Amino acid sequence: MEMRAMTLPFPCHCASSYLSPLPSLSSPQFSSHHATSLAKPLSSSSSHWRVTPVTSRRSSLITCFSDMNPQAELDSNFDIKKKAADVVDELKGTSIFLVGMKSAMKTHIGKVLADELRYYFFDSDSLVEDAFGGEAAAKLAFQSDPKGFRESETEVLKQLSAMGRLVVCAGDSAVQSSTNLALLRDGISVWIDLPLDVLAKEAPQTITNPDSFPEVLAALSMRYNDLREGYGTADATVSLQRLATQQGYDDLDSVTTNDMAIETLKQVEKLVKVRKMMEAAAKPF
């Protein structure tokens, strides 16, 4: 089964309520779009696709985040806006790739970052699934032709890496080959490192059948061990466990989406400054 030519919706979060579709993933035009063309609706004869707005600047994840009092939430929102304002000009449109085990938390962080930086948000796994005609079709394609499926994942990542002003939640394939790891170098990669027990609790199997937790945790541990080296090549790491310790929290539930997003922006800011210094040092006198 091949990745079908199709016009994909633009799954982003931005100020506008509607955007026109992007060209097909299999069309040459798709890879030619960059920051300037993404900043405005693309002309198309197709009907507009509705973009789902970010429902909250600080979304709660039941298994990971606790409720905040109104004042704390206001303070947190102010902090992330300030940090985003400090970073966005220095980024100069450089895209951010979030790697790590698939989770609702990583997705929430990506959407918050995109919203505050006025970037566009993509989930690479979702793009691949859409290109194959849905999650079930994508699974079938992988089973019938793993090599071809991986090549399709690489093609999607290649096209995304050629653009600017994106926050991308990258699938695990992004760290499973030297080709894909090289594509991440076109932006800034950040490993969102989450405890495996947190991931196991939010897994669909565990939610529907709590008794399956040990089995789910064991499977996640095996996958984590396979991918850990690839995750470790990211430019920076944001660890939920480490952040909770640094902030003096007794439990991980006290860490909010904004806490993780702010820490991600801090790491990105450090990287941008280092790169700027290296570029300045490389210039001839």
Backbone torsions as a table, in degrees:
resi	resn	phi	psi	omega
1	MET	NA	129.2	-178.1
2	GLU	-100.9	157.3	175.4
3	MET	-69.3	117.2	-173.0
4	ARG	-76.4	148.4	174.7
5	ALA	-70.2	127.6	-177.8
6	MET	-158.4	159.6	174.0
7	THR	-95.2	118.4	-177.0
8	LEU	-91.6	145.1	171.7
9	PRO	-67.3	161.2	-179.7
10	PHE	-95.3	94.3	-172.4
11	PRO	-82.1	71.3	-174.9
12	CYS	-126.4	172.2	175.4
13	HIS	-122.0	119.9	-176.4
14	CYS	-154.9	-177.8	-174.8
15	ALA	-67.0	-35.7	-176.7
16	SER	-76.3	146.4	179.3
17	SER	-83.1	-22.6	-178.1
18	TYR	-134.8	144.0	173.7
19	LEU	-139.1	150.8	176.3
20	SER	-75.7	160.8	-179.4
21	PRO	-67.1	155.5	170.5
22	LEU	-80.4	162.8	174.1
23	PRO	-65.3	169.1	177.9
24	SER	-58.6	146.4	175.5
25	LEU	-61.6	-28.1	-177.7
26	SER	-89.4	-0.6	-179.7
27	SER	-91.3	146.9	-179.2
28	PRO	-62.6	-26.8	-177.1
29	GLN	-65.5	-28.9	-173.9
30	PHE	-58.5	-45.0	-174.7
31	SER	-74.1	-12.1	-176.9
32	SER	-85.2	-11.3	-179.0
33	HIS	-73.9	138.2	178.3
34	HIS	-136.5	-165.5	-170.7
35	ALA	-56.0	-42.2	-174.6
36	THR	-67.6	-38.4	-179.3
37	SER	-77.3	-25.7	178.8
38	LEU	-74.9	-19.1	-174.0
39	ALA	-76.5	-3.2	179.9
40	LYS	-141.9	159.0	178.8
41	PRO	-60.0	143.0	179.4
42	LEU	-90.5	139.7	-179.9
43	SER	-70.8	137.3	-179.6
44	SER	-164.0	147.5	177.4
45	SER	-81.7	-12.2	-179.9
46	SER	-73.2	158.0	177.0
47	SER	-68.0	155.5	-178.6
48	HIS	-70.9	150.1	175.6
49	TRP	-102.4	138.1	179.6
50	ARG	-79.1	133.0	177.7
51	VAL	-97.3	124.0	179.8
52	THR	-71.2	122.8	-178.8
53	PRO	-74.6	158.1	173.1
54	VAL	-67.9	122.8	-175.2
55	THR	-78.1	-21.7	-179.8
56	SER	-157.5	143.5	176.8
57	ARG	-70.6	-18.8	-179.6
58	ARG	-138.7	89.7	-178.1
59	SER	-84.2	142.9	-179.1
60	SER	-96.8	137.8	173.5
61	LEU	-109.5	119.9	-169.4
62	ILE	-51.7	-44.3	-174.1
63	THR	-83.3	-8.3	-172.7
64	CYS	-125.8	-26.3	-173.3
65	PHE	-120.2	142.4	176.1
66	SER	-102.9	162.2	178.5
67	ASP	-68.8	149.8	178.1
68	MET	-112.4	151.1	173.9
69	ASN	-75.1	157.6	-173.9
70	PRO	-53.2	-42.7	-178.3
71	GLN	-66.8	-41.0	179.0
72	ALA	-63.5	-37.7	179.1
73	GLU	-67.4	-41.1	177.2
74	LEU	-61.5	-43.6	179.4
75	ASP	-62.7	-41.9	-179.7
76	SER	-65.1	-42.5	178.0
77	ASN	-62.4	-40.5	178.8
78	PHE	-64.4	-42.6	-178.2
79	ASP	-62.0	-43.6	-177.7
80	ILE	-72.1	-35.4	176.3
81	LYS	-63.2	-42.0	-179.6
82	LYS	-65.1	-45.0	-179.2
83	LYS	-66.3	-39.8	177.9
84	ALA	-62.6	-40.3	178.3
85	ALA	-64.4	-35.0	179.0
86	ASP	-68.4	-32.1	-171.2
87	VAL	-93.6	-34.8	-166.4
88	VAL	-59.7	-41.0	-179.4
89	ASP	-67.4	-38.6	179.7
90	GLU	-68.2	-29.5	179.9
91	LEU	-65.3	-34.0	179.6
92	LYS	54.2	39.6	176.4
93	GLY	85.0	1.1	179.4
94	THR	-61.6	132.5	-179.1
95	SER	-77.0	156.8	178.5
96	ILE	-118.7	127.3	178.5
97	PHE	-110.5	121.9	177.6
98	LEU	-97.6	119.9	177.1
99	VAL	-111.6	166.2	-177.9
100	GLY	133.0	170.3	-179.1
101	MET	-57.2	140.1	-178.9
102	LYS	-61.2	130.0	-179.1
103	SER	-161.2	157.7	175.7
104	ALA	-64.7	-32.6	-179.4
105	MET	-63.1	-45.6	180.0
106	LYS	-61.8	-40.5	178.2
107	THR	-63.8	-44.1	178.3
108	HIS	-59.4	-45.2	-179.5
109	ILE	-60.9	-44.5	179.9
110	GLY	-60.2	-41.5	-179.4
111	LYS	-69.5	-37.7	177.5
112	VAL	-64.5	-44.5	179.2
113	LEU	-61.2	-45.9	-179.7
114	ALA	-62.1	-40.5	-178.9
115	ASP	-64.6	-45.1	-176.1
116	GLU	-76.1	-32.1	179.6
117	LEU	-86.8	-6.7	-173.9
118	ARG	60.7	40.4	175.1
119	TYR	-99.4	173.4	174.1
120	TYR	-99.5	145.0	-177.5
121	PHE	-108.0	133.3	174.6
122	PHE	-131.4	147.4	168.0
123	ASP	-114.3	114.0	-172.8
124	SER	-64.6	-35.8	178.0
125	ASP	-62.4	-40.9	179.9
126	SER	-65.1	-38.2	178.0
127	LEU	-63.0	-43.0	179.5
128	VAL	-63.8	-45.2	179.5
129	GLU	-61.2	-43.4	178.7
130	ASP	-61.7	-39.0	-177.8
131	ALA	-67.3	-27.0	177.9
132	PHE	-91.5	-5.6	178.6
133	GLY	100.1	17.8	177.5
134	GLY	125.4	168.7	-175.9
135	GLU	-62.9	-43.7	-178.8
136	ALA	-63.7	-43.1	179.7
137	ALA	-66.0	-36.7	178.9
138	ALA	-65.5	-40.9	178.0
139	LYS	-63.5	-40.8	178.4
140	LEU	-64.2	-41.0	179.0
141	ALA	-63.0	-40.3	179.2
142	PHE	-65.5	-41.1	-179.3
143	GLN	-66.5	-37.2	-177.0
144	SER	-82.4	-30.0	-177.6
145	ASP	-151.0	76.7	-177.9
146	PRO	-56.3	-41.4	-177.8
147	LYS	-64.3	-45.7	179.3
148	GLY	-64.8	-36.7	178.7
149	PHE	-64.6	-43.7	179.2
150	ARG	-63.0	-36.8	177.7
151	GLU	-64.5	-36.7	177.4
152	SER	-66.0	-40.2	177.4
153	GLU	-62.0	-40.7	178.5
154	THR	-64.5	-39.5	179.9
155	GLU	-63.0	-42.2	178.2
156	VAL	-62.5	-45.8	-179.7
157	LEU	-64.2	-36.8	178.5
158	LYS	-61.9	-43.9	-179.2
159	GLN	-67.7	-40.5	178.4
160	LEU	-65.9	-39.8	-177.7
161	SER	-68.4	-19.1	179.0
162	ALA	-81.6	-8.3	-178.9
163	MET	-97.2	179.4	177.2
164	GLY	-132.4	169.0	177.1
165	ARG	57.9	44.4	178.4
166	LEU	-121.2	147.0	162.4
167	VAL	-113.1	118.7	-174.9
168	VAL	-116.0	122.8	168.1
169	CYS	-82.7	103.7	-174.4
170	ALA	-84.8	137.8	176.6
171	GLY	-72.2	171.7	-176.7
172	ASP	-63.2	-23.6	179.3
173	SER	-62.4	-21.5	-178.2
174	ALA	-63.7	-23.1	-177.7
175	VAL	-114.6	16.0	-175.2
176	GLN	-105.1	2.4	176.4
177	SER	-150.3	152.9	179.9
178	SER	-64.6	-32.3	178.4
179	THR	-62.7	-47.3	-179.0
180	ASN	-68.9	-38.7	177.9
181	LEU	-61.8	-36.9	178.6
182	ALA	-65.9	-35.5	179.3
183	LEU	-65.5	-32.8	178.4
184	LEU	-64.5	-22.8	-179.2
185	ARG	-69.0	-11.8	176.0
186	ASP	-72.9	-12.2	177.1
187	GLY	-133.5	-153.4	175.7
188	ILE	-114.9	124.4	-178.9
189	SER	-103.0	137.4	-179.4
190	VAL	-130.8	126.2	177.1
191	TRP	-85.8	116.0	173.8
192	ILE	-88.1	99.2	-172.6
193	ASP	-93.9	112.1	-176.3
194	LEU	-117.2	142.9	177.2
195	PRO	-59.5	140.7	-176.5
196	LEU	-65.2	-31.8	179.6
197	ASP	-67.4	-31.8	175.7
198	VAL	-65.6	-43.8	179.3
199	LEU	-65.2	-39.8	-178.9
200	ALA	-64.7	-36.4	-179.1
201	LYS	-66.6	-31.0	-177.8
202	GLU	-93.0	-3.1	179.9
203	ALA	-63.6	140.1	-179.2
204	PRO	-54.2	-38.6	-179.2
205	GLN	-62.5	-39.4	-178.9
206	THR	-70.9	-37.9	-179.6
207	ILE	-64.1	-41.7	-179.4
208	THR	-80.2	-27.9	-179.4
209	ASN	-142.1	88.6	-177.6
210	PRO	-53.8	-27.8	-179.3
211	ASP	-68.1	-14.4	-178.7
212	SER	-84.7	0.8	-176.6
213	PHE	-51.9	-49.9	-179.2
214	PRO	-58.8	-40.2	-179.8
215	GLU	-67.1	-42.9	179.0
216	VAL	-64.1	-43.4	-180.0
217	LEU	-62.1	-40.3	179.2
218	ALA	-64.4	-41.5	179.2
219	ALA	-65.8	-41.3	178.4
220	LEU	-65.0	-37.2	179.8
221	SER	-62.9	-42.2	178.7
222	MET	-63.8	-44.4	-179.4
223	ARG	-66.8	-40.5	179.0
224	TYR	-59.7	-43.5	179.8
225	ASN	-63.5	-34.1	178.5
226	ASP	-70.5	-31.8	-172.8
227	LEU	-102.7	-10.5	-172.6
228	ARG	-56.2	-42.7	-179.4
229	GLU	-62.3	-41.6	178.4
230	GLY	-65.9	-42.5	176.8
231	TYR	-59.1	-37.9	-176.4
232	GLY	-66.7	-11.8	178.4
233	THR	-83.9	-3.8	179.8
234	ALA	-60.9	154.8	-178.8
235	ASP	-65.3	-29.6	-179.3
236	ALA	-150.7	161.3	178.5
237	THR	-127.6	133.6	173.5
238	VAL	-118.6	109.1	-175.7
239	SER	-101.2	126.8	177.7
240	LEU	-61.4	-43.8	-179.3
241	GLN	-62.8	-45.8	-178.5
242	ARG	-65.6	-40.6	-179.1
243	LEU	-65.2	-40.0	178.1
244	ALA	-61.7	-40.6	179.1
245	THR	-66.5	-44.7	-179.1
246	GLN	-61.4	-35.9	-177.6
247	GLN	-89.8	2.7	175.5
248	GLY	74.9	23.4	179.5
249	TYR	-81.5	141.9	178.0
250	ASP	-80.7	-22.2	179.6
251	ASP	-142.4	159.4	-176.7
252	LEU	-70.7	-23.2	-178.4
253	ASP	-62.8	-17.4	-178.6
254	SER	-78.9	-14.1	-179.6
255	VAL	-79.8	130.5	-179.2
256	THR	-101.1	167.2	175.0
257	THR	-56.9	-44.3	-179.8
258	ASN	-63.9	-36.5	176.1
259	ASP	-56.7	-47.6	-178.9
260	MET	-67.5	-39.9	-179.9
261	ALA	-66.8	-41.4	178.3
262	ILE	-63.0	-43.0	178.8
263	GLU	-63.6	-37.7	176.7
264	THR	-62.1	-44.0	178.5
265	LEU	-63.9	-36.8	177.4
266	LYS	-62.5	-43.2	179.5
267	GLN	-66.4	-40.4	178.0
268	VAL	-63.3	-41.9	179.3
269	GLU	-60.2	-42.9	178.1
270	LYS	-61.0	-44.4	-179.0
271	LEU	-64.1	-42.2	179.7
272	VAL	-62.0	-42.0	179.7
273	LYS	-64.9	-41.3	179.0
274	VAL	-64.0	-45.0	179.7
275	ARG	-63.0	-38.1	179.3
276	LYS	-64.4	-41.6	178.7
277	MET	-65.2	-40.8	179.8
278	MET	-65.6	-40.0	178.0
279	GLU	-64.9	-40.5	179.4
280	ALA	-65.5	-38.9	-179.4
281	ALA	-68.7	-27.6	-178.1
282	ALA	-81.3	-14.4	-179.6
283	LYS	-72.5	139.9	177.9
284	PRO	-67.8	148.2	179.8
285	PHE	-74.6	NA	NA
